[in-house]
Amino acid sequence: MQKNVSKEEWVDMFREIGLSEDLMMKWHQLFETRHPEVHEEFLAWLGISSDEITRIRENCR
């Protein structure tokens, strides 16, 4: 993946397909459980700060 998509663009796509905040959290939890390192890399690819990445990952556990 070379061109980044922003966090906001990603969230907008999730909302367009009907995902609620709860379902988005479940998606993060599943991603974190199955592929924790890749989840972290994906969040960084979105341009999310390291502090926010830590918070997201902690909320997924």
N, C-alpha and C positions, 0 to 999 in steps of 0.2 A: 504494500500500500504506500504509494508515494504522496499523493495529495491528501491533505488532512481535511476532515469534516469536523466542524466545530461541535461542541457539546450541544449547543442550542439547536443546530441543524439535526443532530441525531435524535434529540428529544422530540423535536417537531415531527420527525418521521414516525417515531413511536406513537405519538398522539394521533397522527393521521390514520394509522391503522387501528386505532381504538384502544391502545394500551392506557390504562389508568396509572396513577402514581404507584399503587400497590402492585400492579402487574410488572411495572418497570423495576421495582425493587426485587420482585421474585426473579426476574431475568438476571439482575445483577447477582443475586444470591446463588442461582444455578451456575452462572459463569464462574463465580468465585470458588464455589465448591468443586466444580469439575476441572477448572483450569486456572488456578490462582495466579500463576506467573503471567499467563497470556492476558488475563483480565487486567492486571496492572499495566501491562504494555499497551493494551487497547485504550485504557483511560488516559495514559500519557500521550498516545497518538492523537487523542481528541483535544489535547492542549490543556488538560486539567492540571492544576497545580499539585505538587506533591502532598501538600497538606490536605487538599480535598480528596485526593486519591486515598490517602490513609483513612480519612473519615468514611468514605464510601465503603472501603474494604472492611473496616471495623463494623459498620452497620450491617454488613452482609453475613457476619458470623453469628 
